[in-house]
């Protein structure tokens, strides 16, 4: 049963992931801590990473297991994905002028913009250094293939971020999907591809894990859009309302504009665009026209497509972990 819009405060709470990969997650955390010892502002960076959920690292391990690989041999890939993700968050916070991240004052607010930019750049380089060290347990050619894949997907992420900043609020659903596939889904795709590639996956499995990551990333961004409208900063550990205030494309507003073309609604949206937005009033309008339920249905279709992409994987432990990662999002939209 789809939750009514007024139940959307539950979006921030998710079901627990399987504990079987917890030792690998902890190894990744320890590895990140060691790698940041000599990094600029390393002690402070460690605090941010300690508070992260490491969903992308989990995906890396689950993908490796799903193709019959050993998760222990992809720790450096998981570390690389998390370092790259952390760098993107710190840069995003500068762009968004966000005051907090993971329940802490944002890095640029603590250090200043210049120092935060340098720290983020340093993390990008350390991510690729971590992945290159996978040569200790994988053939050099395979590691080079993984580095190339991570590089291309990181470029996709940058392109998507740039396209979002250049776009207006009222873009089409197709343009929104293209931006999100690059900006938000690319890191999920990278996590899955690195895990499957270094786990010994074949071409079909690599193609399928790409689809899984794409659809999971789309669902993740839809969550983020909804939480920007209805989330509570204290529960989320970061500010809300930034995307709304900054004029970023958001699926709820895109659907409201497209599906409810009455002049009175569009007139109100234009007035808010010019004079400022009130989250409560926006949510009320979305509820009135059934848009929130429609957005949740779109998100569920993305999650269903992610799970459907797992048909070519035979390892039960890995597949169930990937299903659980998708269910972690679905649980917040059902009762």
N, C-alpha and C positions, 0 to 999 in steps of 0.2 A: 504494500500500500504506500503510495506517495505521500510524504508528509505535506501538510499545508504550509503555506509560506511562513506562518507565525512559528513554526517549529524549526526554522532555519538556524536558530542559535545553536542547534546540535551539530551543525556542519563542522565545527572545530573539534569534535570528539570522534575518535575512530576506534575500531576494534583492534585488539592487539595482534601483532604479527607472530607467526610461529617462532618458537624459541630456539629451534635447531640451528639457526644461523647466528645466534647471539655470540658465540665464541669468535666467529670471524669478524663480526661487527666490532667487538672489543679489540681484536687485534688491529683492525683498521684505525680505531681511535688512538691506540698506543703508537702506531706507526706515524700518524699525523702529528701527535705530540712530539715525537722524536725529530721529525722533519722540521718542525717549527722552532726548535730550540734556538737556532741562530738566525731566524727570520726577523725582519723588521717588525717591532711590536709583537714578537712571538708569544709572550706570556698572555697578552690580551687576546690575540687571535685564538689561542688554545681555549679560552673561556667560551668564545662563540661556538667553536667546533664541538666542545663538550656538550653543549645544549642542543645540537642538531639531532634530528631523528634518523639521519643516515638512510633515508629511503632508497636513494640511488645506489648506495653501497649494497643494501639488501638485494636490490634488483640484480646487481652484478653477480652476487653469489648464487642467487636463485637461478639465473640464466645459465651459469656454468653448470650447476647441478642438473638442470633440465636437459642438457645435451649429454649428460653422463660424465661430465668433467669433475675435477676435484676442486671444491671451493677454496681450499687452502692455497692453491696456486694462482688465485686471482686477487689476492689481497692488495697487491700493488696497483692493479687496475681499479679496484674499488677506491683506494686512496686517491688515485689520480682524478677520478670522477668527483669525489667529494671536495678536493682542493679546487678544482675548476668551478664547481658549483658555488663554493664559498666566495671565490673571487667575483663571480657574477653577482652575488647578493650584495657585496660591499660596493660594487660599482653601481648597482641598481639603486641602492639607498642614497647615493650621491645624486643620481639623476632625479629621484623622487623627493629629495630633501626629507627623507624619513628620519624620524627622531630616535626610533628604537628598532632593534633586531634581536630576536630570540630572548626577549625579556631584559635586554641590556640596552644602554645608550648605544646608538649606532656608531660604527667605527669612525666615520668622518666627523661626527659630533664630538667624539672623545679625543681624536687626534688632530683634526683639521682635514680639509679636503685634500690638500696636496699629499700629506702623509698617507691618507687612506688610499688614494690612487696608487701610490708606489707599493703599498702593502698588497693591494689587489693584484697589481702586475706581477709582483714577486710570487704570489700564489699560483698564477697561471704558469709560470716557468717551472715551479716546483712540481706541478701536476705532471708535466711531460717528463721531468726528470724521474719522478716516481715510476711512471709507466715504462721508461727505458730500462729500469732496473729489473723488469720482468725477464730480461735475457738470462737471468740466473736460473730460471726453471722452464723457459720456453725457447724454441728455436729463434734465432735472430730474425729470420724472415717473417715469422709469425708476429713477433713483437713490432717490427716495422709496419706490418699491415695494421696492427692495432693502433699504433701511433698515427698513421695516416687517417684511419677511421675517426679517431678522436679529434684530430685537427679539422677534418671536414665538417664534423658535427658542431664543433666549437665555432667555426666560421658561420655555419647556419644560424646558431644562436645569436651571434652578433648581428647578422643581417636581419633576423626577425626583430631584435630589439630596435634597430635603426628604423626599420619599416614601421614599427608601431609608433615611434616618436614622430615620424613624418606623416602618419595617417591622421585623419580626422576622427571624431567620435562616431559619425554616422556612416560607417563603411558597410559593405555587404557582408552577409554570412560567409561567403566564399573567401573574401579578402581576410576576414577575421580568422578563418580556419587556416589560411596560408601563413599568416603571421604567427599564430600560436604553434603551428607545426614546427616552425623554425625556433621561435623564441623559447617556448616552454617545453615542447616535446623533445627537442634535440638532446638535452641532457639525459632524459629517460632512455631515448634510443641509444645514446652512447653507452650508458650503463649496461643495457641489455646486449648490445653488440660486442662490447669488450668481454663480458662474461662468457657469451656463447662462442666467440672467436677463440679465446684462450682456453676455453673448456673443450675445444675440439669439435664444435658444431659444423655441420655441412652447409652448403649454400642455401638450401631450402630453409633450414632452421634459422640461419642468419636473416633471411628475408622475413620470416615469420616473427622473429623477435623484434625486428624493426617495426612491423605493424603493431605488435603489442605495445612497444614503447610510445609509438605515435598516438595511439588511442588512449593510453593511460595518461600521457601528457596533456592531451586535449581535455580529459576529464578533470585533471588537476587544475588547469587554468580556469575551467568553468567554476570549480570550487572557489578559486581565488576571487573570481568576479563576484560571486555571491557573498563571500565573506567580506569583501570590501564594502558591501551594502549593509550587511546585517551582523557582521562579526563584532566581538568585543575585544578591544586592544589588550586588556589584562589577560584574557584567555589565550589570545593568539601570540602574544609576545612581540607584536609589531603594530604600527599605526593602521587604522582603517580609514577608508574614504579618500585615499590618495588618488587612485585611478579615476574615481568619480570627479574629484576636484581638478585633476590635471587634464581631463578631456580624453582619456585613453579609451579605445574601443572596448566595450564590455557587452557580452552576449545578452544579458537581460535587457539592456537599453536598445541594442540593435533589433531584437525581436519585438520590443514594444513599438519601436518606430515603424517596423515593417508590417506587423500584424494588426496594429490598431491605428489606421491612417486618419482617424477623425481629426479635423482641424483643431478642435479644442485640445486634444492630447498633444499634438505636435506643437501647437502654440505654447502650451505650458512648458514643454521640453525646451523650446527655443528661449523662453523667458528665463528658465533655470540656467541655460547655457550662458546667457548674457549676464545674469545677476547673481548667480551663486546657487549651489545645490543644497537641499536639506535631505539627508538620508531617509529620515522617517517618512517624509512626504513622497519620496521616490518609491520606497518600498510599498507604501499604501497604494500608489498608482499601479505598481506591478501586480499587487494582490488583486486589485479591483478587476484587472483584465486577464487574470489567470496566467500571467507571463512566468511567474516563478515556477509553477508546476510544469510549464512547457520547457523551461530551461533544465529542470531536473530530469525530464524525459530525455532531452538531448544528451545530457551527461550519462544517463544510464545506457543509452545506445552506444556511446563511446566505450563504456566499461564492458558491455556485452561483446563489442567488436574486439576488444583487447583479449578477452577470455577465448573467443572463437579462434584467435590466431595461434593458440597453443596446441592445435590438433596434431602437429608433426613431432611433438616432444613425447618421449616415452618414459622418462624418469619420473616416478610418482612424486618423490620428495620435492624436486625442483618445480614441477608443474603445480603442485598444491601450494607451494610458496608463492608462485606467480599469481595464482588464483586468489590467494589470501591478500596479496597486495592490492589487487583490484577490488576485492570485497571490502577492504579497509575504507575505501571511499564510498562504496555502495551502501554500507551500513548506516552512514549518516543521512541517507535519503529514504530509508525504509523503516517501517516499524513492524 
